[in-house]
Amino acid sequence: MNPPSIIWRCIITLLIFSVKCCPLLPASSQRFNGRGYLTVEPAPLFLIGSNLTVYCHINTCQSSFKISLELNGEIVKSWRKVNCTTVIFDLLNVQKPQSILLCKQEKDEHSLIVNGLDLRGGLPPGKPDSIVCETTRSSDSIACTWKIEQETHLSNTYNVSVSRENGTQIHFDQIQDAEQITIPRGILDENINYQLIVTVYNHFGALHSDPFILCVKDIVMPEVPRIMQVEFENSSIVAVLRWNTTESSVHVRPYIRLRTDNGLWEVREGTELSKDLIRVGGLRPLTEYQFQIRACKSASVFMHTNTTPSFTLASTSTSKSFCSKWSLSVRRRSPGKGPSQQLCVWRMLGNHWANGLRDVTVLWKPPPLEDYSGKVQHYMIFPPNGLKQDVICAATMNRCAVQVPAEIQALSISVVTSYGISPPAHVPLRHSGGFVPVLRDLAPAANGSAVLVSWLWAGTKQQSTSGEELLHYVVEWTDVPASQLQWHTVAKDQHNTSITGLTSGVRYNISLYAVTTRGVSAPSSRLAYSKEQKPVSGPSMSVLVHKTRQILIQWDELPVHQHRGFITNYTIYVQTLDYSSTELSVTLFASGPRKIWIDCPEGALALQVTASTSAGEGPRTNQIYSQPEAPAVGLVIVIALILTLFIAIIANLMCWSCVRKRIKQKCISWGPAWLVENLPKPGNSNAIRLLEDGSEPSFSCTHSDPPLSPISLISWEERDDVYPTIHVETSQFDSGQPTVETPLLKSDCGTMLVGQLEHVSYKPQIATLGSQVEEVKDMEEEQRDMSESGDEDRCSGVFRGLLGGLLSSVEVDFSDSPLGPTLSSVGGLSWPNTSPVLNRGVVLGSRSVENDAEEDSPCVRLQQEEITTPDMSEPCTSLCTVGTTLPYGYFPQLADVSSTKE
C-alpha cells in the first residue's frame, strides 16, 4: 500500500468520527439533546378530523424554562400544566394527513428542543368499483383493474378472489397499493361464468366490491391496431391516417385520439374513407400532434380523462361491447394552412379615358390570421373571363389601382400565401340602377369614438319580382377633408352597424351602398361627427365699407378641419378703440350670407368674430381695426370749383342790366298780372282805424300817433325858413371807415324838400302829386335810356348797395319837375331810421314791383366800401340817398305841388 492512500484513509476516518461526535449544524438550526419525550392520545396514527391530546415530558424540572409545542411550525395555544416536567396540549380537528410535533424549552431568546413526533392521519378505504377485465385473442393472461371511491392517505391492501358460481374459489391474490391484477387465462374456461370480488382494507377498516361476472369469451377485445402513415391534405386542418389490424375490418370500427405537446388527449370520431383510411379534421396548422388509434367491435362507452379512458362491462348486460387498447403514438407536424375564405373587397371608380379604359381602385381587407398559416406572398387581381393579364399587388398593400376596359363589369381578387391561394372574391363595377338604401339619423356614441348607422331598404318586394337579389351592404366613411377611405361590409339581413375608431371633432362623410346581383346602387351619404367640440378659431374677417354709423363686414368660411362640429352661428363683436361705449355683439345664423351691414358707434372700431357649434362658442379672432372713410378731397375740390364758377357766371350775368331787364321782362310776361301788382293794405293804416272806430285806439306801445296836421304849401324861397338844412353823417357800412359829415346842398335842377322825422311810429298816407305823374313816367324812360349807355350801371350799383342794405322797404323816385319830391306811398308801420336827402325829388314808400325799374335812375350810387361826394358842377347829378338816424320827429302829409321853378 502506497503512502498517499494511507494518508487519505486517515483523513476520511477523522472526518467520519468528527461528524458522528460533533455534527455540523446550520447557523439557524437548534441543537437536539433529547431532554424528554412526547406522547399522543389516542395514537400518532389518527383518523383525519379527530381531536388529539399531546403530552410533553421533560427529564429534569427547570422552572426558569417555559415548555411550548409547535404543530407544523405554529405554536399551539391551548395548553395546561400538570407539573414542572409535564404539559398537556390539545389539538382540535386535525385535517392534515401528515404533521410534525416539536416540544421545546424556551428562556428569553434561547430555545431547546425537547423531542419531536410525526403524526399521520388517514381515512378508511372506499368500496372498490369500476372493475374491468380484458384480454386479447393472442394473450395468455387476463388484466383486471378497479377503482376506490376516495383516497385514504394510507397504505391499502387488496385481496382478489375468483370463484365459480357455486362458491368454489379457484384463484386468490393479494397486492399492496395497486389497483390492478393479472389472472392467468389458462385456469379459466372460455365459456363459464366466474365471480370476481375485490376486498380492500387498511388501519381504519375494510370493504369489498360487488361481485363481478367474468366470462372469458366476453372480455376478448380486438387486437391493438397500428398507425402506418399520417398525411395532411391541401388544407392543414385535415389529416388522413392509414392503419392496420389483425382483426377483421368488418367487425371493428377505428377511433382516433390526439394531443399536442404536454396537452390532454382528445378523442375524435374520424371519417372512414376506406377499410384502412380514416380522416380527422379540426387541426391547427404548423402544430406538433401525437396520434393514437384503436378498434372497437361496436359503439363503445368510454370516459374522457387525462389518462387512457376505461371501458366498463355491465355484468347484467347480454350484449358486451368494448374496444382495443390504444396503439403506440405517432408524432407528426401539421403543415401550413392556405386561406379558405374569400377576401372582403370593395372598389372606387375613377375616370373614363378616351382609349376606352377607366381607372378602378380595388380595396380589400387582409385575410384573418386564423384562416391561413405562413406569410402572405402577394395579392392577385384578374378579370373573371381571363381576357386580361393578372395584376400582382404587394403583400403589404390593401388597395391597388388598375385600368380596365369599360366593358368589364367585375373583377376578381385572391390572396396567395406560402401554403395556398384563397377562393376568388368578385368586385362589381357596374351600377345596379335600382333602389337606394335610405340612411336614417346618425347617432354618435357616448364615448365619442363611434357612430351608429341605421338605414331603410325598400327594394325587397320589387327585387323578388325582377329576379335581383341583395347580396350585402357596404358602409364607407372618410374624414373631411378627404383622406384615406375606410369601409366594411354588412350582411343583407342587418339594417344597422357601428363605425368605430373615430376621432372627436373630425367631420366624416358616411356613405351606404347596396350590392346586388345586378351591381352596386347609388350611395346614400351624410356628414357626421362622433363628438362635436368647440371650433379651433374664428373665421377670417374683413371690412368692406365703413361709414359714420354703419359698417359692411364680410368673413370667410372657416376651414373644415377647424370646425370640429357643425357651425350653428357666428358672433361679431364691435368695440370702439377708446372704450367709450359698451361692446356690441351681433349673432348671425351660419346658413345666412357672410356679408352684412351693422349699425355701429362713431369713430375707430375694433372688431372680432367667433364661430359656435353645439359644444359651445370658439375663441375670438385677432382684433381688426377700422376707421370711417374720409371724404374724397379731390372730388370735393372739383365740385367746389364747378359751383364757384357757376355762381361767378350767374353773378356776372346778373350785373348786366340788359340781362336783368330781359329776365325780369320774361318773368313778368310769363307770370299772371296779379303777381306784379303792389296793392296797398288799408287795414294797416292806423288813421283809417281811428276814423272807423271813432275812438282812441289802444296799443301796447307807449308811443301814440300824433294828430293829423293840415297840408301847407310853401314857396321855393320860404323853404329855408320852414325846413332848415340838416347835416347828415354818412359812414361806410361794414368797413370800419371814419364817419364823414356831408351838408345837404341845393341843386340847380329843382326844389329840395326837407322833412324832419320824429317819432316814426306813424306813416301817413301820402297823396300823389297828380300833376307830375306824366312827368315822372317820362323821367323814368329817360333814365332807362341813360342806363343803356353805361352810366346806369355805376349809379344803380351805388344806389342798390346802400339802399339794399338800409332802405330795403323804401323807394326813391326822381323827376324833372322843379317842385322836386313826390311821396308816392308808405307801406309799413315801421319806418327805418334813415332820412333821404334829395336834390331833384324824393319819393318815400314801400318797395314794390312797379318801382323796381326806378333803381336804374341816372344818379350816383353810394357803395359800402367808400363815401361818394356829389359833384356840384353836374346839374343833372345829385346825391341820391344818405342814411342817418332819426329817432324822433314828424313826417307831414304832402300835397301835390303845381308850381314850377322859374
Secondary structure by P-SEA (a helix, b strand, c coil): ccaaaaaaaaaaaaaaaaaaabbbbcccbbbbcccccccccccccccccbbbbbbbbbccccccbbbbbbcccccccbbbbccccbbbbbbcccccccbbbbbbcccccbbbbccbbbbbbbbcccccccccccccccccbbbbbbccccccccbbbbbbbbbcccccccbbbbbccccccccccccccccbbbbbbbbbccccccccccbbbbbccccccccbbbbccccccccccbbbbbbccccccccbbbbbbbbcccccbbbbbcccccccbbbbccccccbbbbbbbbbbccbbbbbbccccbbbbbcccccbbbbbcccccbbbbbbccccccccccbbbbbbbbccccbbbbbbbbcccccccccccccbbbbbcccccccbbbbcccccbbbbbbcccccbbbbbbbcccccccbbbbbccccccbbbbbcbbbbcccccbbbbbbcccaaaaaaaacccccbbbbbbbcccccccccccccccccccccccccccbbbbbbbbbbcccccccccccccccbbbccccccbbbbccccccbbbbbbcccccccccccccbbbbbbbcccccccbbbbbbbcccccbbbbbcccccbbbbbbbbccccccccccbbbbbcccccaaaaaaaaaaaaaaaaaaaaaaacaaaaaaaaaaaaaacccccccccccccccaaaaaaaaccbbbbcccccccccccbbbbccccccccccbbbbbbbbcccbbbbbbbcbbbbccbbbbbbbbcccccccbbbbccccaaaaaaaaaaaaaaaaacaaaaaaaaaaaaaaaccccbbbbbcccccccccccccccccccbbbbbccccccccccccccccccccbbbbccccccccccccccccccbbbbbccbbbbbbbcccccccc
